[in-house]
Amino acid sequence: MSTTITAGDVTDFSGGGDERRKVAIILAFCGVGYLGMQRNPGAKTIEGELEEALFRAGAVTETDRGKPKQYDFTRCARTDKGVSAVGQVVSGRFLVDPPGFVDRLNANLPDQIRVFGYKRVPEKFSSKKFCDRRRYVYLLPVFALDPLTHRDREAVMASLGSGEEYVKCFECSERGRKNKITGVVGKLKGDHFESKSLDVRSDITSNNSCALSKFCYGEEEKERFNRILSYYVGSYNFHNFTTRIKADDPAANRSIISFTANTVISLDGIDFIKCEVLGQSFMLHQIRKMMGLAVAIMRNCAPESLINTAFSKDVNITVPMAPEVGLYLDECFFTAYNNTQFEDSHEEVSMEAYKEEAEAFKLKYIYSHIGSAERRYGSVALWLHSLNYRNYLDLNYGRNGHNTEPVLVYKTVGETQETTKPEQNDENSQVKTSKDTMTVVA
């Protein structure tokens, strides 16, 4: 991405000789509209914006422009397309003098990318290598854990029968069903309803209040979800939770320190669960796939045992991947480095001094985007419709043998005849949708 810049657009503080200093820059960004963090020629990325701002601010010379290796540029974490960050850290050798370096950078950055400050570090410092832990947060709508909401198309078709026309889901763009229920309409006539038919939607609204769905993230649900997330804690082979990395590749081995979901926040009228995962490092799509499988289990689309099965080197399965919009890098930690004795010119690298500024940025740009994206586009709601055996055959892995087709039993309440007979006693295979819809046994 080339840009024509005149001499007056660039601040020149180079002077004579090499006066560059090794520093760690702490920044935040909202990832919407960007194809990830890492620089990619021809693509709009966070690093592309930052590198151009460094040049315009006079921190990088014309000779080094577009050549990050020349000034030893490293990032603490790569983020996927659309993923945001509150505590990203990059490092390099820059011309930071005179005072006002941060203001000069921000003046050349869009509002959705903010630099909080920088720390002087030793010449050998690398934000990637010296970071020993990274914490990510995934904001998941509470309704995503309710098996009754935004069900897959097959479940809707089976529960409502044939002969009805397709209509859109009430709160997202997936198609559901519309049905004429004469018995219900007959009762409504006494209440002065003139309509001869009643539209029955496949789902409830995306805000999924307890009054509408009777589903809340209460103590029982919290205990179960945290138990499921705890299966990821430890050192395992995560080859099934990423792409382009084989099971025998040492890079597939990762360590998760903690994974919890204890807090609920409300954004744009929608309740979200704050899922926090702390680990040494993460691979491409790893967290989104970890979340995808955990949600599938909570919605009774897969057994809890599938997580441990997915860690096996000799098992290759396709794991659902949750949408990117709810994920952000919360903080990068340099514990071992900060415990080292430094000279006066070197400083600890942490978010401590920027907590208030970071929180304000998070609320204004990241949280508002996550809430409005779900409200306007139903990103998670739409994804839930695809969470079924047709799209992810491996969700049934190990239940009826390896990679077998799912066995579905559709039964209307009050009837004893079943369309197919095989039954399993696995408690996680039972999905009760409602008293007048269906029971699925896989």
N, C-alpha and C positions, 0 to 999 in steps of 0.2 A: 504494500500500500504506500505509494509514493505521494509526497506532498511538496508543493513548491513553496519555499520559505525564503524570504528576503533577509538580508543581514540585520535589519531592524527588528525582526521577529525573535531573534535569539539573544539571550543575555550572555555576554562574554566575560568570564572571570578567570580565564585561563592564565593570563600573565605569562611569566617565563618559567620554564622547567615544569616538572610533574608535581603538582600540588594536590593530587587526588588523595582522598582518605577512604579507608575501608569502613563502611557503615552498614548497619542493618536498618532497613526502612519498614515501618509498621503501617499497614494500610487496610482499608476496607473497600468493598465494592458490591454493587448489586449486579448479578450476572445476566440479567435479562437483556437480550439483544446481542450477547457476546458468545462466540464459539469457544468458550473455555478460557482458562488463564494463560496457558502456554502460547508463546509466539508462534504464529503459523502464517507464512507469507501468503498474501492474498485473502486472508480471513480477518474478520474483526475480532480481536482478542484483547483481554485486559493488559497483557504484557506489551502488545503493540501500542496501546494508548500510553502506558507508563513510559516506555522507551522514548516515544516522541516527546512526552512532557519533560523527561530528563534532558533531552537535547535542547529543547526550547528554553529550559530554565538555566542552561549553561553548565549543567552537571556532566554532560558528555560532549566531547569535542566533535567537530565535523568529521574528522578522520575516523572516529570510532562509531559514528552514527550507523545504526543498523547492524553493528557487530558486537553483540553482547559479550562474547568471549573475550574481547579486547579489554573490557573493564570488569571481568570476573563476575558476571551476573549469575545469580542462582535464586531460586524460589524455594520456599519452604514446602509448598504443596501445590500440585496441579489440581485444578478443578474442572469438572465436565462442563459442557455447554449448558448455559442457563443457571449454573450453580453459583451461589454468592459466597462472600467471606466477610467476617468481622475482624479477624485477627490474622491476616496474611502477613508474612514477613519475607522480604527479598533482601539480598545483599549484593554489594559490589563496590568498586572503587570509583568514587565520584568527586567532582569539584563542589564541595558543600559550602565553601566560604564565598562571600561574606555572609553574615547573619541574614536570615530570611529564606533559607533554602526550602523549608516546608511550604511557606506562602507562595514562593515562585512555582513550586511543583503544582500546587492546587489551582493556581491561576491558569495553568495549562491543561487541566484535567476536567472532564465532564463532572457534573454534580454527583453522579452515581459512583464515582471513584474518589475516595478521599484518603490523603496521607495524614496520619496522626502525628508522626514524629520519626526521629531516627536515633540510633545509638551507635557510638563509636566502638568498633570491635577490632580484634587483632587481624593482621594481614592474612592469616590462614583460616579465618572464619568463613564458614559456608552455611547459609541459612538452611540448606537441604540436609547436609551431613551432621550439623550440630543440633538439629531439632530431634529430641528423643521421644516426644509424644505429640499427638495431634488430636484435638477434640472437634467432632462434627456434631451438628444438631439437625435432625429431620423433624419438621413440623407436620404431623399427620392428622388429618381431620378425624375427629372422634367417630363420625359415621362410617369411616372405612373399616372399623372393627365389627360393625353390625352386619351379620350375615343376611339380614332382611333387606338391606338397602343396596341399590344399584347391583342387583343380582345379574348373573350372566344371562344371555339371551335364551339359552336352552332351558334354564329354570323357569323363566317367564312363560315361554311357550308351553312347557309341560303343565304348569300350574293353571293356566287359563284355557287350555284346550285349543281347538282349531276353529277357523271360520271368522276370526276377528281381523280387523284391519290393523296395520302397523301405525303407530304414532310415536312421536319422540318422547324420550324419558322426560319427566317433569322438570328436572333441573340440569340435564346435560344433553348432549347431542346424540346419544345412543338411542336406538329405536326400541320402544317397549310395545305394549299391546293396549288396545281399546276394546272393551267388551260391553255388551248389553246385559244388564242383570235385572230382569223384570221383577224379581221378588223384592229387591231393594227399592226399586223405583215405586213399586206399589205402596210400600210403607211411607215413602216420602210424600206421596200425594196428599196425605192427611195433613202435612205441614205446608201445604200450598205451593209445592213444587210442581211447575207445569211441564217440565221436560219429560219426554218419554223414554229417555235413556240416560245412563250415568257413565261418564268416562272413568275407567279405572286405570290409574297409572301404574307402571311397573315399579316405581320407587317413590319415596317421600322426598321432601326438599333437601337440598344439600346442607342446610344449616343443621338439620337433623336434631332438633331440640328434643329433650326427653319427653315432652308432652306429645310430640308427634310420633316418635318411633318407640318410646318406652325403653330406649337403650341409653344408658349412661356409663361413663367410664368410672364406675364405682370400685370399691375395694376388691371385689371378686374379679372383675375384669382386669384391674390393675395388677393383681397378683398373678393372674394367668399370663398376661402379656409380658410382664417382667421375667417370669419363669422361661418363657419362650426365648426372649432376648438373651437370657443368661447362658443359653446353650452355645452362643458365639464366643463367650469369654474363655480365654486361654489361647494356646498356640496350636493352630490347625493349618491344614492345607486347604486354601480357599480357591482352588482352581476352578470350581464350579460357580464361583461368584464374580468372575471377571471374564474378559475376552482375550484371546490370542496368547494365553499362558497355559502351558500343559502341566499336568499333574506332577511330572518329574522335574519340573523347573524349580530350583530353590526359591525363586521369587514368589512362588505361590504360597509359601509358608509365611503366615502373618500372625501377630499377637494382638489380641483384643484385651484391654485391661478392664474395662467396665462397659456395660450397655444397659441403660435404665430409661424408664418412661414414667415419671412420677408427677409431672406437672401438666396442668391443662390451662391454656390461655385462650382468650377469645379475640379473633381478628375478623373484622368486617361482619360480625354477627355469626361467625362460625367458630365452634370450639375445636382447638387443635391440641394434640398431645405432643409435648416436647420430649423427643427421643434423643438422648445424649449418648454418643459412643466415643470412647477414648481408646486410642490404640497407638502403636508405634508408628505405623504407616499404613496406607491403604492403596489398593490397586484400582485401576479404571473400573468404574461402575460397582465396585465392591459393596459400598454402603447401600446403594439403591437396590441391589439384589438381596442383600441381607434383610432390608426392610420389606421387599416384595414377598419373600418367602414367609417372613414372620406374619405379615398381614394375611397371606393365603391360609396359614395355619389357624389364625384367630377366626377366620371366616369359615373354618371347617372344610377347606378345599384340599387340605393335605394333613398328614399325621405329624405330630411333633418330632417323631423319630427321623423325619426326612432331613433335618438339619445335620444330625450326626452322620447320616448316610452320605450326604453331600460332601463331607470331609474326606471320604474314602478315596484313595488314589485310583482305585480300579473302577470307580463309578463316574460316569459322565452323564449329567442330566442338565436340562434347561431350566433355569431358575427365573421366576418372574422378576422384572425390574420396575421398581416404583418410579413415578415421574420425578424429574429433576427439580421441579419448582420449589419443593419444600426443604431442600437440602442447603445447608451453608456451613462453611468452615468457621468454627467459633473461636478457636484459639490454638496457637502453636506454643509448645513449651520447650524450654532450653534448660532443664533442671541441672544436668551434669555441668554444662557450661557455666551457668550462673553460680554454681558452687565452687568454681575455680577462683583463686586469688588473682586479681588483676592489678595492673598498674593504674594510676589515677586517670589515664587517658581512655581507659576502657570501661564500659558500662554493662550492667545486666540487660538482657533482652527480655522484656515482658510487656504485658498490656496494662500493668498496674497503674501507670501514670495517665492512661488514656481511657479508663473504664467509662467515665461519664460521657465522653465524646463518642466512644464506640457504641454505647447503649442508645444514644440519641440517633446516631446514624442507622442503627439496626431497626429502630422503631419507624423512622421516617421512610427508609428506602426498602429494606429487606422484608420486614414484617408486613408492611402495607402492600407490597407486591405479592407476597404469598397469599394474603387474605383476599385481595381483589382478583387474583388469577383464578382462585377456586370459585369465587362468587360469580365471575363473569364467564369463565370458560369451563369450569367443572373438570379441571385436569385430573384430579384423583378419581372423581366420580366416573368419568369416562373410562379410565383405566380399569376400574373395578369390574366393568362389564366384560372385559376380556379375560378376567381371572377365572378360567374354567379349564376343564380337561381337554377340550377341543384345541385350545391354543397352547396349553402346557400339559402334554400327556404325562410328563414325568412327575407331576404332582401326585399321581397315583402309584409312584414307584414303590415297590415293596409290599403293597397291600395284598394284591392277588398274584404275586410273582413279579418278576422283573419286567418293567416296561409293558405291562399288559394294559389292554383297553379298560377304561372304567366301566363298572357294572352299575347302572342306574336303576333304581326301583321307584317308580312313580305311583303314588297311592293317594287317592282322595280320602280325606278323613270321613269315616263312617262306612267306607267300603272295605271289603276283605280281599277282593281280587287284585292281583298285582300284574303289571305288564311283563316283568321279569322276576325271577325268584331268588337268585343267589343273595345271601345275607352274610354280613360280617359282624363280629362282636366288638370290633374296635370302637371305643367310645368317641374317638375323634372323627369317625366317618359318618356320624349322624348329623344331618342338617335339617332342622325343623323350621320351615319358613313361616307358616302361620296356620291357624286352625282350619282354614278353608282353602289352603293351597296345596302343598305337597310335602312328602318326606323323601329325601334322597339318601340312599344307602350305597356307598361305594365300597 
